Amino acid sequence: MTEPTPALRPSSSEGLPLAAPLGVFAELGKLLHPTGDVAMTQVLQRIADLAATVLPELADVSVTLIERGEPRTVVFTGPLAPYLDERQYGRKFGPCLDAALTGSTITVHTADRDGDYPEFAAVAAGRGVTRVLAVGLPIPQTTIGALNLYSTASEAFTPESVQLAETFAGYAAVAVFNAVMYDAAVAESRNLHEALKTRAVIEQAKGILMGLRHCSAEQAFSLLTQASQHQNRKLHEIATEVVEHARAPQPGHAAAEGRLGGTLRSERN
């Protein structure tokens, strides 16, 4: 099945107003420290959108991140960029992938089939792309991804615009890195909070079993883990059920034992 050619956004050279670079760099500076509920993808999307306004002759922009050694297009300004990015990821070869892995700047003239990327150049040319500029996003001692710029203009990416792209990428790399680190810190904090909640309910369940079964903490924990294994359920789910049963309005020790028996029936001897 032939995939449709993505609709292209008009390039800046065809009449879209370009933003002043200094103003864009100032806004990038504000993205260096994401706070509150600002998601990583929001920061990265703003970076892609800003690139589209400051760099001339662009049809589409995307940002590639390297995560656990694998490339992924996290944001884009239109359908063309992710389509061409994925063609490179599938073959594990291409200018955007190489820029993301090495931190270098790579320019591809798609009409030049004798260049370093002839197959990719043919695919890009088939989608109306004349030039590809891939700029690495370097941070100290590593590279976290690449800024991928696609143009359909007849003349694109002069030395001046390449320099502007590299300057933009230098600012963007810091913002991208901070956004990724902030997102990771938020996720770690959320996971830690959940882990503490899980531990607390397990300790509650152990205490309830120790009181009802007159057993040690180790024996109570063993009852919970055995129930988890036999019922193929997570330990904290078993513990939560024990706590909820114990809190239910059932008078007397025997009644409480009866409610808990449904959860621990296979472990009680």
Secondary structure, DSSP 8 states (H G I E B T S, - for coil): -----------GGGT-----HHHHHHHHHHTTS--TT--HHHHHHHHHHHHHHHSTT-SEEEEEEEETTEEEEEEESSSHHHHHHHHHHHHT-SHHHHHHHH--EEEEETT-TTSS-HHHHHHHHHTT--EEEEEEEEETTEEEEEEEEEE-SSS---HHHHHHHHHHHHHHHHHHHHHHHHHHHHHHHHHHHHHHHHHHHHHHHHHHHHHHHT--HHHHHHHHHHHHHHHT--HHHHHHHHHHHHHSS--SHHHHHHHHHHHHTTT--
